[in-house]
Amino acid sequence: MVITAVPGSPNRNGNTAKLVRRALEGAYTLGARVELIYLRDYRIEYCNGCLSNGSDTFCLARGRCIIADDAELLKGKLMASDGIILASPSYGIQPSARMKNFLTDRIGMWTAYTSGFAGRYFVGISTAGGIGANKVARDLAFSSTVGFFGRAFASGWQGALVGHETID
Ligand SMILES: Cc1cc2nc3c(=O)[nH]c(=O)nc-3n(C[C@H](O)[C@H](O)[C@H](O)COP(=O)(O)O)c2cc1C
């Protein structure tokens, strides 16, 4: 069993990353192979919208995105996983732009229309000062279960309200 976690915060040692590492420790203790992917360490460009501009280069036609960055590498790592932990701080009661750019814009169209994450189990984790952690965590957990072809499973989610504190 392979469990891969993707914290989408800019803070490598922030509240969200700390909760993610704790979750991965639990999975490791139970015998899983684990991998931690700090999204901030990878180059993920913006979607160039070729699906919508009449070009035949778009991801659904080619099976992969035409942009030469790290999005395909990370997509492959997630597809090779049995369980995926998606994590983000609440930014305006949404996942961070970094996470949305990767998950929704860059790989979301392909994974949804190919059911590319079918059968994988998703967990969402989020932290917030005072509002939005549970909502963001839940949205992340269900992100690949929705729509006609989203055939992943949402295993669970956990949001933590931390005020101005940092998690030890
Ligand atoms: C741009 C930005 C937007 C934020 N929006 C919210 C918010 O809507 N609600 C909230 O309670 N906290 C908000 N916060 C606070 C963070 O969610 C909170 O400090 C979180 O624990 C930071 O996680 P990190 O340490 O993993 O970066 C925001 C912080 C930033 C930098």
PDBQT file of the ligand as one rigid body, heavy atoms in Angstrom, charges set to zero:
ROOT
HETATM    1  C1  LIG A 201      -3.404  34.387   2.056  1.00  0.00    +0.000 C 
HETATM    2  C2  LIG A 201      -3.944  33.815   3.342  1.00  0.00    +0.000 A 
HETATM    3  C3  LIG A 201      -5.317  33.637   3.471  1.00  0.00    +0.000 A 
HETATM    4  C4  LIG A 201      -5.854  33.132   4.648  1.00  0.00    +0.000 A 
HETATM    5  N1  LIG A 201      -7.203  32.952   4.743  1.00  0.00    +0.000 NA
HETATM    6  C5  LIG A 201      -7.714  32.452   5.898  1.00  0.00    +0.000 A 
HETATM    7  C6  LIG A 201      -9.132  32.230   6.034  1.00  0.00    +0.000 A 
HETATM    8  O1  LIG A 201      -9.928  32.445   5.113  1.00  0.00    +0.000 OA
HETATM    9  N2  LIG A 201      -9.606  31.784   7.213  1.00  0.00    +0.000 N 
HETATM   10  C7  LIG A 201      -8.779  31.531   8.295  1.00  0.00    +0.000 A 
HETATM   11  O2  LIG A 201      -9.256  31.161   9.343  1.00  0.00    +0.000 OA
HETATM   12  N3  LIG A 201      -7.431  31.661   8.173  1.00  0.00    +0.000 NA
HETATM   13  C8  LIG A 201      -6.880  32.124   7.012  1.00  0.00    +0.000 A 
HETATM   14  N4  LIG A 201      -5.521  32.255   6.890  1.00  0.00    +0.000 N 
HETATM   15  C9  LIG A 201      -4.657  31.729   7.978  1.00  0.00    +0.000 C 
HETATM   16  C10 LIG A 201      -4.129  30.324   7.646  1.00  0.00    +0.000 C 
HETATM   17  O3  LIG A 201      -5.150  29.486   7.132  1.00  0.00    +0.000 OA
HETATM   18  C11 LIG A 201      -3.559  29.640   8.885  1.00  0.00    +0.000 C 
HETATM   19  O4  LIG A 201      -2.597  30.472   9.517  1.00  0.00    +0.000 OA
HETATM   20  C12 LIG A 201      -2.938  28.283   8.538  1.00  0.00    +0.000 C 
HETATM   21  O5  LIG A 201      -2.783  27.493   9.708  1.00  0.00    +0.000 OA
HETATM   22  C13 LIG A 201      -1.586  28.432   7.845  1.00  0.00    +0.000 C 
HETATM   23  O6  LIG A 201      -1.124  27.141   7.484  1.00  0.00    +0.000 OA
HETATM   24  P1  LIG A 201       0.417  26.848   7.202  1.00  0.00    +0.000 P 
HETATM   25  O7  LIG A 201       1.144  27.083   8.510  1.00  0.00    +0.000 OA
HETATM   26  O8  LIG A 201       0.439  25.437   6.794  1.00  0.00    +0.000 OA
HETATM   27  O9  LIG A 201       0.846  27.771   6.124  1.00  0.00    +0.000 OA
HETATM   28  C14 LIG A 201      -4.978  32.773   5.723  1.00  0.00    +0.000 A 
HETATM   29  C15 LIG A 201      -3.600  32.947   5.590  1.00  0.00    +0.000 A 
HETATM   30  C16 LIG A 201      -3.092  33.466   4.405  1.00  0.00    +0.000 A 
HETATM   31  C17 LIG A 201      -1.581  33.623   4.269  1.00  0.00    +0.000 C 
ENDROOT
TORSDOF 0
